């Protein structure tokens, strides 16, 4: 798996490892299809702040693993006066109904 951490939302996106053999520009296109951030609005960085160059192959960088992902920033979020909204998954409503029912039963 190829791991991309979307900093603006706090989520990790995974891709097939075969994408690591492609160019960074092709990775940006795949990210656009997956999460809707236009390729031109993406900033991809490695740990330490090095920018990924569009014509380089993804595998030429020592990043993209679960412990060292590629970091995705959106230029529109960087330039916005408002902070980005994190993507939080609280689970299904069914889970919470059961949780609160069990909690009330203890009273």
N, C-alpha and C positions, 0 to 999 in steps of 0.2 A: 504494500500500500504506500501511496505517496500522501503525506500529511500536510495540509495547509491550515494554519490557524488564522481565522478571520478576526482580527483584533477588534474591529468595530462592533461585532456582535458577540464576541466571546465564544464562538463555536469553531469546531474543527471539521474541516471538509476532507474527505478522503477520495483518492482517485486510484485507478489501476496503476500499478508500478510501471507498466509499459509506457505511460505518459512521461516518465523520467527520461526516456530515450528521445523525446521530442524537444523542440525549441521552447524557450520561455514564452515566446509569442503564442505558440500553440497551447501552452498551459493556461495562459491568460484567456484564450478563447474558451477553453473548457471550464474555467472558473466562471466566466460570463454566462455560459449555458446553465451551470449548476446553481449559481446564487444570484445572478442578475446584476452584478457589478460590471459595468462596461469595461472592456479591456483597456481602453484609453484612460479610465479613471482608477486603475489598479496600480498600487505600489507594492512590489514583492521584495521582501528583505530577508536576509539570513540573520541568525543570531550574531550580534556584533554590529549590525547595521549595514552590511554590504548589500547593495542593490543587485538584483538579478537582471542581466542584460538580455534584451529581447531575442537577439540572434544566437545566444549561447544555448547549448543543450542543458536541460534541467539537471542531468546526471553529472555535469561538470562542477556542480556545487555540492558541498558536503552538508546538505540539508534536505529536509523532506521526510524525515523519520518521525516516529511517534515521540521520541525524546528530543528531537531537534527539528521541529517543523519549519516550513517556509511561512513567513508572516505576511499576511495580506492586509493592507490598509486601503481604504477608499479615499481618493483625493477629495471627493465631495464631502466626506465626513471630516477630513482634516481641515478643510476650508470653511466648514459650517460654524456659525456662532453657537450652535447648540451641541451638547454632547451626544454621541451616538446612543441608540437604545440597544441594550443587550438583548439577546434572544434567550429567553428563559422558558424552559419546558417544565411545567409543574406536574406533568403527568395527566392522565385522563380524569375526568370528573368522577368516574366510577370509583377510582382509587380513593379520592378525597372523601366521597360520601361514606365509604366503608371505614375510612380512618376516623372521621368525626363521629360516626355511629358507635364505633368501638370506644372512643374516648368518652362519649356521653354515658355509655353503659357502665363505666367505672364509677361514676358519681353516686 
